[in-house]
Amino acid sequence: MDKTSIKRDTLPPISIKRDGLPPIRFTGELIGRADNCIQHGNRANRCTKVWIYRTKGGRFVVLEEHLTAWANEYDRSTACSCETAAEAIAWLESRSGVDDGGLGRVAQEAVEAAVTNDAAFASAWVQVVE
């Protein structure tokens, strides 16, 4: 079975909440995820989680959450709906805070997980040089 095919009649609806924006609702499947909530065997006081979904219509939804256990700090959640895998990767890069561009560690792990489950991500996550 092709890893990019989705059984359209068996997928549950998904609703993703975003801070300051309406939720994104879709039917699809999780194709990649990563987090850094456990560090050196211990639960982190702050962590990031990234989920990547493919919708039954072929779009991609990316969710990024920043969680905290500290008093007077608040969890943050943002997400976007993207037409292509390359657009989803670019959205994650725009949020990474990495000085020279590219992805942060958690986002890269989520993208690399998506690469193993989706042909579009596999094609988008490679730099071809001729």
Phi and psi in radians as a Rosetta constraint file:
Dihedral C 1 N 2 CA 2 C 2 CIRCULARHARMONIC -1.130 0.35
Dihedral N 2 CA 2 C 2 N 3 CIRCULARHARMONIC 2.268 0.35
Dihedral C 2 N 3 CA 3 C 3 CIRCULARHARMONIC -1.138 0.35
Dihedral N 3 CA 3 C 3 N 4 CIRCULARHARMONIC -0.333 0.35
Dihedral C 3 N 4 CA 4 C 4 CIRCULARHARMONIC -1.560 0.35
Dihedral N 4 CA 4 C 4 N 5 CIRCULARHARMONIC -0.102 0.35
Dihedral C 4 N 5 CA 5 C 5 CIRCULARHARMONIC -1.436 0.35
Dihedral N 5 CA 5 C 5 N 6 CIRCULARHARMONIC 2.511 0.35
Dihedral C 5 N 6 CA 6 C 6 CIRCULARHARMONIC -2.090 0.35
Dihedral N 6 CA 6 C 6 N 7 CIRCULARHARMONIC 2.313 0.35
Dihedral C 6 N 7 CA 7 C 7 CIRCULARHARMONIC -1.348 0.35
Dihedral N 7 CA 7 C 7 N 8 CIRCULARHARMONIC 1.662 0.35
Dihedral C 7 N 8 CA 8 C 8 CIRCULARHARMONIC -1.074 0.35
Dihedral N 8 CA 8 C 8 N 9 CIRCULARHARMONIC -0.441 0.35
Dihedral C 8 N 9 CA 9 C 9 CIRCULARHARMONIC -1.564 0.35
Dihedral N 9 CA 9 C 9 N 10 CIRCULARHARMONIC -0.060 0.35
Dihedral C 9 N 10 CA 10 C 10 CIRCULARHARMONIC -2.018 0.35
Dihedral N 10 CA 10 C 10 N 11 CIRCULARHARMONIC 0.024 0.35
Dihedral C 10 N 11 CA 11 C 11 CIRCULARHARMONIC -1.576 0.35
Dihedral N 11 CA 11 C 11 N 12 CIRCULARHARMONIC 2.336 0.35
Dihedral C 11 N 12 CA 12 C 12 CIRCULARHARMONIC -1.376 0.35
Dihedral N 12 CA 12 C 12 N 13 CIRCULARHARMONIC 2.660 0.35
Dihedral C 12 N 13 CA 13 C 13 CIRCULARHARMONIC -1.199 0.35
Dihedral N 13 CA 13 C 13 N 14 CIRCULARHARMONIC 2.560 0.35
Dihedral C 13 N 14 CA 14 C 14 CIRCULARHARMONIC -2.159 0.35
Dihedral N 14 CA 14 C 14 N 15 CIRCULARHARMONIC 2.426 0.35
Dihedral C 14 N 15 CA 15 C 15 CIRCULARHARMONIC -2.227 0.35
Dihedral N 15 CA 15 C 15 N 16 CIRCULARHARMONIC 2.182 0.35
Dihedral C 15 N 16 CA 16 C 16 CIRCULARHARMONIC -1.986 0.35
Dihedral N 16 CA 16 C 16 N 17 CIRCULARHARMONIC 2.125 0.35
Dihedral C 16 N 17 CA 17 C 17 CIRCULARHARMONIC -1.430 0.35
Dihedral N 17 CA 17 C 17 N 18 CIRCULARHARMONIC 2.505 0.35
Dihedral C 17 N 18 CA 18 C 18 CIRCULARHARMONIC -2.275 0.35
Dihedral N 18 CA 18 C 18 N 19 CIRCULARHARMONIC 2.501 0.35
Dihedral C 18 N 19 CA 19 C 19 CIRCULARHARMONIC -1.191 0.35
Dihedral N 19 CA 19 C 19 N 20 CIRCULARHARMONIC 2.182 0.35
Dihedral C 19 N 20 CA 20 C 20 CIRCULARHARMONIC 1.303 0.35
Dihedral N 20 CA 20 C 20 N 21 CIRCULARHARMONIC 0.047 0.35
Dihedral C 20 N 21 CA 21 C 21 CIRCULARHARMONIC -2.362 0.35
Dihedral N 21 CA 21 C 21 N 22 CIRCULARHARMONIC 2.777 0.35
Dihedral C 21 N 22 CA 22 C 22 CIRCULARHARMONIC -1.176 0.35
Dihedral N 22 CA 22 C 22 N 23 CIRCULARHARMONIC 2.718 0.35
Dihedral C 22 N 23 CA 23 C 23 CIRCULARHARMONIC -1.163 0.35
Dihedral N 23 CA 23 C 23 N 24 CIRCULARHARMONIC 2.758 0.35
Dihedral C 23 N 24 CA 24 C 24 CIRCULARHARMONIC -1.771 0.35
Dihedral N 24 CA 24 C 24 N 25 CIRCULARHARMONIC 2.167 0.35
Dihedral C 24 N 25 CA 25 C 25 CIRCULARHARMONIC -1.989 0.35
Dihedral N 25 CA 25 C 25 N 26 CIRCULARHARMONIC 2.364 0.35
Dihedral C 25 N 26 CA 26 C 26 CIRCULARHARMONIC -2.819 0.35
Dihedral N 26 CA 26 C 26 N 27 CIRCULARHARMONIC 2.934 0.35
Dihedral C 26 N 27 CA 27 C 27 CIRCULARHARMONIC -1.949 0.35
Dihedral N 27 CA 27 C 27 N 28 CIRCULARHARMONIC 2.254 0.35
Dihedral C 27 N 28 CA 28 C 28 CIRCULARHARMONIC -3.101 0.35
Dihedral N 28 CA 28 C 28 N 29 CIRCULARHARMONIC -2.889 0.35
Dihedral C 28 N 29 CA 29 C 29 CIRCULARHARMONIC -2.409 0.35
Dihedral N 29 CA 29 C 29 N 30 CIRCULARHARMONIC 2.636 0.35
Dihedral C 29 N 30 CA 30 C 30 CIRCULARHARMONIC -1.293 0.35
Dihedral N 30 CA 30 C 30 N 31 CIRCULARHARMONIC 2.203 0.35
Dihedral C 30 N 31 CA 31 C 31 CIRCULARHARMONIC -1.999 0.35
Dihedral N 31 CA 31 C 31 N 32 CIRCULARHARMONIC -0.248 0.35
Dihedral C 31 N 32 CA 32 C 32 CIRCULARHARMONIC -2.838 0.35
Dihedral N 32 CA 32 C 32 N 33 CIRCULARHARMONIC 2.522 0.35
Dihedral C 32 N 33 CA 33 C 33 CIRCULARHARMONIC -2.733 0.35
Dihedral N 33 CA 33 C 33 N 34 CIRCULARHARMONIC 2.714 0.35
Dihedral C 33 N 34 CA 34 C 34 CIRCULARHARMONIC -2.819 0.35
Dihedral N 34 CA 34 C 34 N 35 CIRCULARHARMONIC 2.767 0.35
Dihedral C 34 N 35 CA 35 C 35 CIRCULARHARMONIC -2.722 0.35
Dihedral N 35 CA 35 C 35 N 36 CIRCULARHARMONIC 2.920 0.35
Dihedral C 35 N 36 CA 36 C 36 CIRCULARHARMONIC -2.184 0.35
Dihedral N 36 CA 36 C 36 N 37 CIRCULARHARMONIC 0.668 0.35
Dihedral C 36 N 37 CA 37 C 37 CIRCULARHARMONIC -1.334 0.35
Dihedral N 37 CA 37 C 37 N 38 CIRCULARHARMONIC -0.348 0.35
Dihedral C 37 N 38 CA 38 C 38 CIRCULARHARMONIC -1.979 0.35
Dihedral N 38 CA 38 C 38 N 39 CIRCULARHARMONIC 2.073 0.35
Dihedral C 38 N 39 CA 39 C 39 CIRCULARHARMONIC -2.201 0.35
Dihedral N 39 CA 39 C 39 N 40 CIRCULARHARMONIC 2.159 0.35
Dihedral C 39 N 40 CA 40 C 40 CIRCULARHARMONIC 0.982 0.35
Dihedral N 40 CA 40 C 40 N 41 CIRCULARHARMONIC 0.625 0.35
Dihedral C 40 N 41 CA 41 C 41 CIRCULARHARMONIC 1.441 0.35
Dihedral N 41 CA 41 C 41 N 42 CIRCULARHARMONIC -0.004 0.35
Dihedral C 41 N 42 CA 42 C 42 CIRCULARHARMONIC -2.078 0.35
Dihedral N 42 CA 42 C 42 N 43 CIRCULARHARMONIC 2.655 0.35
Dihedral C 42 N 43 CA 43 C 43 CIRCULARHARMONIC -1.221 0.35
Dihedral N 43 CA 43 C 43 N 44 CIRCULARHARMONIC 2.295 0.35
Dihedral C 43 N 44 CA 44 C 44 CIRCULARHARMONIC -1.376 0.35
Dihedral N 44 CA 44 C 44 N 45 CIRCULARHARMONIC 2.597 0.35
Dihedral C 44 N 45 CA 45 C 45 CIRCULARHARMONIC -1.305 0.35
Dihedral N 45 CA 45 C 45 N 46 CIRCULARHARMONIC -0.449 0.35
Dihedral C 45 N 46 CA 46 C 46 CIRCULARHARMONIC -2.357 0.35
Dihedral N 46 CA 46 C 46 N 47 CIRCULARHARMONIC 2.470 0.35
Dihedral C 46 N 47 CA 47 C 47 CIRCULARHARMONIC -2.667 0.35
Dihedral N 47 CA 47 C 47 N 48 CIRCULARHARMONIC 2.869 0.35
Dihedral C 47 N 48 CA 48 C 48 CIRCULARHARMONIC -2.115 0.35
Dihedral N 48 CA 48 C 48 N 49 CIRCULARHARMONIC 2.443 0.35
Dihedral C 48 N 49 CA 49 C 49 CIRCULARHARMONIC -2.215 0.35
Dihedral N 49 CA 49 C 49 N 50 CIRCULARHARMONIC 2.414 0.35
Dihedral C 49 N 50 CA 50 C 50 CIRCULARHARMONIC -2.262 0.35
Dihedral N 50 CA 50 C 50 N 51 CIRCULARHARMONIC 2.269 0.35
Dihedral C 50 N 51 CA 51 C 51 CIRCULARHARMONIC -2.116 0.35
Dihedral N 51 CA 51 C 51 N 52 CIRCULARHARMONIC 2.470 0.35
Dihedral C 51 N 52 CA 52 C 52 CIRCULARHARMONIC -2.187 0.35
Dihedral N 52 CA 52 C 52 N 53 CIRCULARHARMONIC 2.205 0.35
Dihedral C 52 N 53 CA 53 C 53 CIRCULARHARMONIC -2.071 0.35
Dihedral N 53 CA 53 C 53 N 54 CIRCULARHARMONIC 2.644 0.35
Dihedral C 53 N 54 CA 54 C 54 CIRCULARHARMONIC -1.952 0.35
Dihedral N 54 CA 54 C 54 N 55 CIRCULARHARMONIC 2.211 0.35
Dihedral C 54 N 55 CA 55 C 55 CIRCULARHARMONIC -1.422 0.35
Dihedral N 55 CA 55 C 55 N 56 CIRCULARHARMONIC 2.832 0.35
Dihedral C 55 N 56 CA 56 C 56 CIRCULARHARMONIC -1.138 0.35
Dihedral N 56 CA 56 C 56 N 57 CIRCULARHARMONIC -0.363 0.35
Dihedral C 56 N 57 CA 57 C 57 CIRCULARHARMONIC -1.487 0.35
Dihedral N 57 CA 57 C 57 N 58 CIRCULARHARMONIC -0.027 0.35
Dihedral C 57 N 58 CA 58 C 58 CIRCULARHARMONIC 1.656 0.35
Dihedral N 58 CA 58 C 58 N 59 CIRCULARHARMONIC 0.014 0.35
Dihedral C 58 N 59 CA 59 C 59 CIRCULARHARMONIC -1.442 0.35
Dihedral N 59 CA 59 C 59 N 60 CIRCULARHARMONIC 3.052 0.35
Dihedral C 59 N 60 CA 60 C 60 CIRCULARHARMONIC -2.160 0.35
Dihedral N 60 CA 60 C 60 N 61 CIRCULARHARMONIC 2.414 0.35
Dihedral C 60 N 61 CA 61 C 61 CIRCULARHARMONIC -2.084 0.35
Dihedral N 61 CA 61 C 61 N 62 CIRCULARHARMONIC 2.237 0.35
Dihedral C 61 N 62 CA 62 C 62 CIRCULARHARMONIC -2.061 0.35
Dihedral N 62 CA 62 C 62 N 63 CIRCULARHARMONIC 2.248 0.35
Dihedral C 62 N 63 CA 63 C 63 CIRCULARHARMONIC -2.056 0.35
Dihedral N 63 CA 63 C 63 N 64 CIRCULARHARMONIC 2.307 0.35
Dihedral C 63 N 64 CA 64 C 64 CIRCULARHARMONIC -2.204 0.35
Dihedral N 64 CA 64 C 64 N 65 CIRCULARHARMONIC 2.189 0.35
Dihedral C 64 N 65 CA 65 C 65 CIRCULARHARMONIC -2.117 0.35
Dihedral N 65 CA 65 C 65 N 66 CIRCULARHARMONIC 2.429 0.35
Dihedral C 65 N 66 CA 66 C 66 CIRCULARHARMONIC -2.032 0.35
Dihedral N 66 CA 66 C 66 N 67 CIRCULARHARMONIC 2.040 0.35
Dihedral C 66 N 67 CA 67 C 67 CIRCULARHARMONIC -1.945 0.35
Dihedral N 67 CA 67 C 67 N 68 CIRCULARHARMONIC 2.573 0.35
Dihedral C 67 N 68 CA 68 C 68 CIRCULARHARMONIC -2.435 0.35
Dihedral N 68 CA 68 C 68 N 69 CIRCULARHARMONIC 2.605 0.35
Dihedral C 68 N 69 CA 69 C 69 CIRCULARHARMONIC -1.859 0.35
Dihedral N 69 CA 69 C 69 N 70 CIRCULARHARMONIC 0.024 0.35
Dihedral C 69 N 70 CA 70 C 70 CIRCULARHARMONIC -1.427 0.35
Dihedral N 70 CA 70 C 70 N 71 CIRCULARHARMONIC 2.483 0.35
Dihedral C 70 N 71 CA 71 C 71 CIRCULARHARMONIC -1.117 0.35
Dihedral N 71 CA 71 C 71 N 72 CIRCULARHARMONIC 2.565 0.35
Dihedral C 71 N 72 CA 72 C 72 CIRCULARHARMONIC 1.156 0.35
Dihedral N 72 CA 72 C 72 N 73 CIRCULARHARMONIC 0.225 0.35
Dihedral C 72 N 73 CA 73 C 73 CIRCULARHARMONIC -2.050 0.35
Dihedral N 73 CA 73 C 73 N 74 CIRCULARHARMONIC 2.643 0.35
Dihedral C 73 N 74 CA 74 C 74 CIRCULARHARMONIC -2.168 0.35
Dihedral N 74 CA 74 C 74 N 75 CIRCULARHARMONIC 2.513 0.35
Dihedral C 74 N 75 CA 75 C 75 CIRCULARHARMONIC -1.118 0.35
Dihedral N 75 CA 75 C 75 N 76 CIRCULARHARMONIC 2.584 0.35
Dihedral C 75 N 76 CA 76 C 76 CIRCULARHARMONIC -2.216 0.35
Dihedral N 76 CA 76 C 76 N 77 CIRCULARHARMONIC 2.515 0.35
Dihedral C 76 N 77 CA 77 C 77 CIRCULARHARMONIC -2.440 0.35
Dihedral N 77 CA 77 C 77 N 78 CIRCULARHARMONIC 2.290 0.35
Dihedral C 77 N 78 CA 78 C 78 CIRCULARHARMONIC -2.494 0.35
Dihedral N 78 CA 78 C 78 N 79 CIRCULARHARMONIC 2.689 0.35
Dihedral C 78 N 79 CA 79 C 79 CIRCULARHARMONIC -2.706 0.35
Dihedral N 79 CA 79 C 79 N 80 CIRCULARHARMONIC 2.813 0.35
Dihedral C 79 N 80 CA 80 C 80 CIRCULARHARMONIC -2.505 0.35
Dihedral N 80 CA 80 C 80 N 81 CIRCULARHARMONIC 2.714 0.35
Dihedral C 80 N 81 CA 81 C 81 CIRCULARHARMONIC -1.847 0.35
Dihedral N 81 CA 81 C 81 N 82 CIRCULARHARMONIC 2.215 0.35
Dihedral C 81 N 82 CA 82 C 82 CIRCULARHARMONIC -2.151 0.35
Dihedral N 82 CA 82 C 82 N 83 CIRCULARHARMONIC 2.519 0.35
Dihedral C 82 N 83 CA 83 C 83 CIRCULARHARMONIC -1.225 0.35
Dihedral N 83 CA 83 C 83 N 84 CIRCULARHARMONIC -0.654 0.35
Dihedral C 83 N 84 CA 84 C 84 CIRCULARHARMONIC -2.285 0.35
Dihedral N 84 CA 84 C 84 N 85 CIRCULARHARMONIC 2.864 0.35
Dihedral C 84 N 85 CA 85 C 85 CIRCULARHARMONIC -1.118 0.35
Dihedral N 85 CA 85 C 85 N 86 CIRCULARHARMONIC -0.684 0.35
Dihedral C 85 N 86 CA 86 C 86 CIRCULARHARMONIC -1.080 0.35
Dihedral N 86 CA 86 C 86 N 87 CIRCULARHARMONIC -0.669 0.35
Dihedral C 86 N 87 CA 87 C 87 CIRCULARHARMONIC -1.160 0.35
Dihedral N 87 CA 87 C 87 N 88 CIRCULARHARMONIC -0.685 0.35
Dihedral C 87 N 88 CA 88 C 88 CIRCULARHARMONIC -1.112 0.35
Dihedral N 88 CA 88 C 88 N 89 CIRCULARHARMONIC -0.753 0.35
Dihedral C 88 N 89 CA 89 C 89 CIRCULARHARMONIC -1.123 0.35
Dihedral N 89 CA 89 C 89 N 90 CIRCULARHARMONIC -0.748 0.35
Dihedral C 89 N 90 CA 90 C 90 CIRCULARHARMONIC -1.082 0.35
Dihedral N 90 CA 90 C 90 N 91 CIRCULARHARMONIC -0.674 0.35
Dihedral C 90 N 91 CA 91 C 91 CIRCULARHARMONIC -1.094 0.35
Dihedral N 91 CA 91 C 91 N 92 CIRCULARHARMONIC -0.781 0.35
Dihedral C 91 N 92 CA 92 C 92 CIRCULARHARMONIC -1.096 0.35
Dihedral N 92 CA 92 C 92 N 93 CIRCULARHARMONIC -0.707 0.35
Dihedral C 92 N 93 CA 93 C 93 CIRCULARHARMONIC -1.080 0.35
Dihedral N 93 CA 93 C 93 N 94 CIRCULARHARMONIC -0.676 0.35
Dihedral C 93 N 94 CA 94 C 94 CIRCULARHARMONIC -1.152 0.35
Dihedral N 94 CA 94 C 94 N 95 CIRCULARHARMONIC -0.362 0.35
Dihedral C 94 N 95 CA 95 C 95 CIRCULARHARMONIC -1.781 0.35
Dihedral N 95 CA 95 C 95 N 96 CIRCULARHARMONIC -0.048 0.35
Dihedral C 95 N 96 CA 96 C 96 CIRCULARHARMONIC -1.256 0.35
Dihedral N 96 CA 96 C 96 N 97 CIRCULARHARMONIC -0.568 0.35
Dihedral C 96 N 97 CA 97 C 97 CIRCULARHARMONIC 1.303 0.35
Dihedral N 97 CA 97 C 97 N 98 CIRCULARHARMONIC 0.121 0.35
Dihedral C 97 N 98 CA 98 C 98 CIRCULARHARMONIC -1.323 0.35
Dihedral N 98 CA 98 C 98 N 99 CIRCULARHARMONIC 2.212 0.35
Dihedral C 98 N 99 CA 99 C 99 CIRCULARHARMONIC -1.017 0.35
Dihedral N 99 CA 99 C 99 N 100 CIRCULARHARMONIC -0.719 0.35
Dihedral C 99 N 100 CA 100 C 100 CIRCULARHARMONIC -1.743 0.35
Dihedral N 100 CA 100 C 100 N 101 CIRCULARHARMONIC 0.412 0.35
Dihedral C 100 N 101 CA 101 C 101 CIRCULARHARMONIC 1.454 0.35
Dihedral N 101 CA 101 C 101 N 102 CIRCULARHARMONIC -3.097 0.35
Dihedral C 101 N 102 CA 102 C 102 CIRCULARHARMONIC 1.574 0.35
Dihedral N 102 CA 102 C 102 N 103 CIRCULARHARMONIC -3.011 0.35
Dihedral C 102 N 103 CA 103 C 103 CIRCULARHARMONIC -1.822 0.35
Dihedral N 103 CA 103 C 103 N 104 CIRCULARHARMONIC 2.653 0.35
Dihedral C 103 N 104 CA 104 C 104 CIRCULARHARMONIC -1.276 0.35
Dihedral N 104 CA 104 C 104 N 105 CIRCULARHARMONIC 2.962 0.35
Dihedral C 104 N 105 CA 105 C 105 CIRCULARHARMONIC -1.045 0.35
Dihedral N 105 CA 105 C 105 N 106 CIRCULARHARMONIC -0.803 0.35
Dihedral C 105 N 106 CA 106 C 106 CIRCULARHARMONIC -1.153 0.35
Dihedral N 106 CA 106 C 106 N 107 CIRCULARHARMONIC -0.785 0.35
Dihedral C 106 N 107 CA 107 C 107 CIRCULARHARMONIC -1.080 0.35
Dihedral N 107 CA 107 C 107 N 108 CIRCULARHARMONIC -0.719 0.35
Dihedral C 107 N 108 CA 108 C 108 CIRCULARHARMONIC -1.114 0.35
Dihedral N 108 CA 108 C 108 N 109 CIRCULARHARMONIC -0.721 0.35
Dihedral C 108 N 109 CA 109 C 109 CIRCULARHARMONIC -1.097 0.35
Dihedral N 109 CA 109 C 109 N 110 CIRCULARHARMONIC -0.686 0.35
Dihedral C 109 N 110 CA 110 C 110 CIRCULARHARMONIC -1.155 0.35
Dihedral N 110 CA 110 C 110 N 111 CIRCULARHARMONIC -0.741 0.35
Dihedral C 110 N 111 CA 111 C 111 CIRCULARHARMONIC -1.111 0.35
Dihedral N 111 CA 111 C 111 N 112 CIRCULARHARMONIC -0.767 0.35
Dihedral C 111 N 112 CA 112 C 112 CIRCULARHARMONIC -1.137 0.35
Dihedral N 112 CA 112 C 112 N 113 CIRCULARHARMONIC -0.553 0.35
Dihedral C 112 N 113 CA 113 C 113 CIRCULARHARMONIC -1.176 0.35
Dihedral N 113 CA 113 C 113 N 114 CIRCULARHARMONIC -0.725 0.35
Dihedral C 113 N 114 CA 114 C 114 CIRCULARHARMONIC -1.115 0.35
Dihedral N 114 CA 114 C 114 N 115 CIRCULARHARMONIC -0.592 0.35
Dihedral C 114 N 115 CA 115 C 115 CIRCULARHARMONIC -1.013 0.35
Dihedral N 115 CA 115 C 115 N 116 CIRCULARHARMONIC -0.647 0.35
Dihedral C 115 N 116 CA 116 C 116 CIRCULARHARMONIC -1.316 0.35
Dihedral N 116 CA 116 C 116 N 117 CIRCULARHARMONIC -0.236 0.35
Dihedral C 116 N 117 CA 117 C 117 CIRCULARHARMONIC -2.021 0.35
Dihedral N 117 CA 117 C 117 N 118 CIRCULARHARMONIC -0.103 0.35
Dihedral C 117 N 118 CA 118 C 118 CIRCULARHARMONIC -2.569 0.35
Dihedral N 118 CA 118 C 118 N 119 CIRCULARHARMONIC 2.203 0.35
Dihedral C 118 N 119 CA 119 C 119 CIRCULARHARMONIC -1.136 0.35
Dihedral N 119 CA 119 C 119 N 120 CIRCULARHARMONIC -0.619 0.35
Dihedral C 119 N 120 CA 120 C 120 CIRCULARHARMONIC -1.128 0.35
Dihedral N 120 CA 120 C 120 N 121 CIRCULARHARMONIC -0.707 0.35
Dihedral C 120 N 121 CA 121 C 121 CIRCULARHARMONIC -1.182 0.35
Dihedral N 121 CA 121 C 121 N 122 CIRCULARHARMONIC -0.673 0.35
Dihedral C 121 N 122 CA 122 C 122 CIRCULARHARMONIC -1.050 0.35
Dihedral N 122 CA 122 C 122 N 123 CIRCULARHARMONIC -0.684 0.35
Dihedral C 122 N 123 CA 123 C 123 CIRCULARHARMONIC -1.278 0.35
Dihedral N 123 CA 123 C 123 N 124 CIRCULARHARMONIC -0.639 0.35
Dihedral C 123 N 124 CA 124 C 124 CIRCULARHARMONIC -1.370 0.35
Dihedral N 124 CA 124 C 124 N 125 CIRCULARHARMONIC -0.443 0.35
Dihedral C 124 N 125 CA 125 C 125 CIRCULARHARMONIC -1.715 0.35
Dihedral N 125 CA 125 C 125 N 126 CIRCULARHARMONIC 0.955 0.35
Dihedral C 125 N 126 CA 126 C 126 CIRCULARHARMONIC -2.687 0.35
Dihedral N 126 CA 126 C 126 N 127 CIRCULARHARMONIC 2.472 0.35
Dihedral C 126 N 127 CA 127 C 127 CIRCULARHARMONIC -1.848 0.35
Dihedral N 127 CA 127 C 127 N 128 CIRCULARHARMONIC 1.991 0.35
Dihedral C 127 N 128 CA 128 C 128 CIRCULARHARMONIC -1.644 0.35
Dihedral N 128 CA 128 C 128 N 129 CIRCULARHARMONIC 2.229 0.35
Dihedral C 128 N 129 CA 129 C 129 CIRCULARHARMONIC -2.152 0.35
Dihedral N 129 CA 129 C 129 N 130 CIRCULARHARMONIC 2.264 0.35
